[in-house]
Every structure is written in structure tokens, then in C-alpha cells.
Amino acid sequence: MEAKGSDPVNAPQQRLDKWLWFARVIKSRTSAAQLVESGRVRVNRVRVVKPSHPLREGDVLTIALRGAVRVLEVRALGERRGPPQEACLLYRLIEGAGRAKRANEG
């Protein structure tokens, strides 16, 4: 017997490039698609190169952008590209995710 809501196939999903644009991680959807195609985005630790990759709530994105690495947890799927206050509700920034490795190196 399966737990309710545990079926990832039937879970709501959204294109990765569209979500990146809705969440205001990148300025245009075209730029979001190029970022994904260049291999600088990982979903749940797996490199993704298709802008159409399905994204679901709870997924963790690792994004190499502007000389920094950001780790975001998807909290909600977007319905539109709204103001920044609305966009920040779509994700949770995971603090210190990129710093742990550097601290252990020294």
C-alpha cells in the first residue's frame, strides 16, 4: 500500500527553465535555458542539460551562477513571474551548502 502523495509520477511538475525564470534566479527564460544547457544546474545532485526537465516541490537545485554556487530547495511551483517578494516564496536558500567542503579542506 502506497502512502498518499508519494507517487512522483503524478506529482505536479514544471519545466526547469520556466521555474528558474519565475523564481527570478535568472532574468530571462532564454538565459535560464542556456544556463541549464551549459550544465551549470543540478537537480537532486544530478546534472541536467535539458531545459524541459520536470521540476517538483522538494527538489534541490545546485546552480553555478556568477562565480558562486547557490543551493535552493523548491518549495512551490510558480504560476507567473511576479514581484521579488512573491518569487522568494518559491524556494528556500540552503545556507552553507558550498562552504562545508572548503572548511574540511583547511
C-alpha positions, 0 to 999 in steps of 0.5 A: 500500500502506497502512502498518499502523495508519494507517487512522483509520477503524478506529482505536479511538475514544471519545466526547469527553465520556466521555474528558474525564470519565475523564481527570478534566479535568472532574468530571462527564460532564454538565459535560464535555458542556456544556463541549464544547457551549459550544465551549470544546474543540478537537480537532486545532485544530478546534472541536467542539460535539458531545459524541459526537465520536470521540476517538483516541490522538494527538489534541490537545485545546485546552480553555478551562477556568477562565480558562486554556487547557490543551493535552493530547495523548491518549495512551490511551483510558480504560476507567473513571474511576479514581484521579488517578494512573491518569487522568494516564496518559491524556494528556500536558500540552503545556507552553507551548502558550498562552504562545508567542503572548503572548511574540511579542506583547511 
